[in-house]
Amino acid sequence: MATLRVTDTSQAERPRERLLSLGPSALTAVELLAILLGTGTARSDALSVAGSLLASAGGTVRQLARRAPGSLASVPGVGRAKSARIAAALELARRLNQEHRDPGEDIRSPSDVHRRYGPMLRDLVVEEFHLLTLDAQNRVTRQSLITRGILNSSLVHPREVFRAAIAEAAAGIIVVHNHPSGNPAPSADDKAVTTQLVEAGKLLDMPMYDHVIVGGDRYFSFAEAGLL
């Protein structure tokens, strides 16, 4: 039996044609996913597969973005190539959300950090540890990914953090990472890493102003909690 494609549906129902004639905002999430999938299976067209894919993520794009590409591939009709295509599209959406951020914007509070990093980090399935270097006016001069994986004192060494900060002649730094669990409460390792970085900053006369943890739509600030 032949594989059913998006183009096998009627002209009025083709997601691609609707996108071109009405614009992407007129399409449902299922229709947009169907365009990315392109084809379905011998028994289900691309729209049906897209519907199953979204349903597997609780019916929301947000939850879909939290899933690893490998788990998307397990949905019938998706597979490795299509799951990679979807993961790439979701990553582009994350980066688009970050691109409008002015590298020189002021950071005046933990909420500014969360506004900058929350959309990028809240849906990741692994922990990422990022560095913000600031000038004397608290403007961001650089943002860098330091490490990806489980956060502990062996993976996040002050040497790696402050090497980038020294290269930027930073007046101070802020670090931020995410908790894929959605709970921003600091762990024992988070506290140990923070203590190491604060002490290293004192030795280098380059203060660490805050360590912000992103968990879902919430955040935890060591500075706000009086733990620096």
C-alpha positions in Angstrom: 0.0 0.0 0.0 1.2 3.5 -0.8 2.1 6.0 2.0 -0.5 8.7 2.5 0.9 12.2 2.1 -0.3 15.6 3.1 -0.9 16.3 -0.6 -3.3 13.4 -0.9 -6.0 15.3 1.0 -8.4 17.7 -0.7 -7.1 21.1 -1.8 -9.1 23.0 0.8 -7.7 20.8 3.6 -4.1 20.6 2.6 -2.1 22.3 5.5 0.6 23.5 3.1 -1.9 25.1 0.8 -3.7 26.7 3.7 -0.4 28.0 5.0 0.5 29.6 1.7 -2.9 31.1 1.2 -3.8 32.1 4.8 -0.5 32.3 6.6 0.9 30.0 9.3 -1.0 31.6 12.1 -4.3 30.3 10.6 -3.2 26.7 11.0 -3.6 24.5 14.0 -0.6 22.9 15.8 -1.6 19.6 14.2 -1.6 21.1 10.7 1.8 22.7 11.3 3.2 19.4 12.5 1.7 17.6 9.5 3.7 19.9 7.2 6.9 19.0 9.1 6.1 15.3 8.8 5.2 15.5 5.1 4.0 11.9 4.9 2.0 9.5 7.0 1.8 5.8 6.9 0.0 3.2 4.8 -3.0 3.5 7.1 -2.9 7.0 8.4 -2.3 10.3 6.6 0.1 12.9 7.9 -2.6 14.8 9.7 -3.6 11.7 11.7 0.0 11.0 12.6 0.5 14.6 13.6 -2.6 14.4 15.8 -1.2 11.2 17.5 2.1 12.9 18.0 0.6 15.9 19.7 -1.7 13.7 21.8 1.4 11.8 23.0 2.6 15.0 24.5 -0.6 15.8 26.3 -1.9 17.9 23.4 0.4 20.9 23.9 3.4 22.1 21.9 5.1 23.0 25.2 5.1 19.4 26.3 6.2 18.3 22.9 9.2 20.6 23.1 10.2 18.9 26.4 10.4 15.5 24.8 13.7 14.0 23.5 13.9 13.3 19.8 14.2 9.6 20.5 10.9 9.5 22.3 9.2 11.3 19.4 10.5 8.7 17.0 8.6 6.0 18.9 5.2 7.4 17.8 3.9 5.3 14.9 4.5 7.1 11.6 7.2 9.4 12.9 10.6 7.6 13.0 14.1 9.0 13.4 14.2 11.3 10.4 10.9 13.0 11.1 11.6 13.3 14.8 14.9 15.0 14.0 13.0 17.4 11.7 10.5 18.3 14.5 13.3 18.7 17.1 15.1 21.0 14.8 12.0 23.2 14.2 11.4 23.4 18.0 15.0 24.4 18.6 14.8 27.1 15.9 11.7 28.4 17.8 13.7 28.6 21.0 16.6 30.4 19.3 14.2 32.8 17.6 12.8 33.7 21.0 16.4 34.5 22.2 17.6 36.5 19.1 15.6 39.6 19.9 17.5 40.0 23.2 19.9 42.9 23.1 23.3 41.6 24.1 23.9 44.9 25.8 20.7 45.0 27.8 20.8 45.9 31.5 20.4 43.2 34.2 18.9 44.8 37.3 17.2 42.0 39.0 16.7 38.2 39.0 13.5 38.7 37.1 15.5 40.2 34.2 17.6 37.1 34.1 14.5 34.9 34.1 13.0 36.9 31.4 16.1 36.5 29.3 16.7 32.8 29.9 13.4 31.3 31.0 12.0 30.7 27.5 15.3 29.1 26.4 15.8 26.8 29.4 12.4 25.9 30.8 11.6 23.1 28.4 15.0 21.4 28.1 15.3 17.8 29.1 18.9 18.2 30.3 20.6 20.7 32.6 22.5 23.6 31.0 24.8 25.9 32.9 25.2 29.4 31.3 27.3 32.4 32.2 26.4 36.1 31.8 29.3 38.5 31.9 28.5 42.1 32.9 30.2 45.5 32.6 30.4 48.1 35.3 26.9 49.4 34.3 25.4 45.9 34.6 25.1 45.5 30.9 25.5 42.0 29.4 28.7 41.8 27.4 28.5 38.1 26.7 26.5 35.0 27.4 28.1 31.6 27.2 27.1 27.9 27.6 29.6 26.5 30.1 28.3 22.9 30.4 25.4 20.6 29.6 24.5 17.6 31.7 24.0 16.9 35.4 25.1 19.9 37.5 27.8 19.1 40.1 31.0 20.6 41.3 33.1 18.4 39.0 31.3 19.5 35.8 31.1 23.2 36.7 34.6 24.3 37.7 35.4 27.9 38.6 38.2 27.8 36.1 35.8 27.2 33.2 33.4 29.9 34.3 36.0 32.6 35.1 38.1 31.9 32.0 35.4 33.4 29.8 34.7 36.2 32.3 38.4 37.2 32.4 38.5 37.2 28.6 35.6 39.7 28.6 37.2 41.9 31.3 33.9 41.5 33.1 33.1 43.6 36.1 31.0 40.8 37.5 29.1 37.7 36.5 25.7 36.0 36.9 25.2 32.2 36.3 22.0 30.5 35.4 20.9 26.9 34.9 17.7 24.9 34.6 16.0 22.1 36.4 14.3 19.8 33.9 12.0 18.6 36.7 10.3 22.0 36.8 11.2 22.6 40.4 13.7 25.5 40.8 14.6 24.7 44.4 18.4 24.4 44.7 20.0 21.0 45.4 23.0 20.4 47.5 25.2 20.4 44.4 23.7 23.7 43.3 24.7 25.2 46.7 28.2 23.7 46.6 28.8 25.0 43.0 27.5 28.5 44.1 29.8 28.6 47.1 32.8 27.6 45.0 32.0 30.3 42.4 31.5 33.0 45.0 34.8 32.3 46.7 36.6 32.2 43.3 35.0 35.5 42.4 36.3 37.1 45.6 39.9 36.0 44.8 39.7 37.4 41.3 37.9 40.6 42.4 35.1 39.7 40.0 31.9 39.2 42.1 29.2 36.8 41.2 26.0 38.8 41.6 23.6 35.9 41.4 22.9 32.3 40.5 19.5 31.9 39.0 17.8 28.5 38.6 15.0 28.1 36.0 12.3 25.5 36.7 9.4 25.5 34.4 7.8 29.0 34.6 9.4 29.7 38.0 12.9 30.6 39.1 15.0 30.6 42.3 17.6 33.4 42.9 20.4 32.8 45.4 20.7 36.6 45.7 17.0 37.1 46.5 17.2 34.3 49.1 20.2 35.9 50.8 22.4 32.9 50.1 25.4 34.7 48.4 
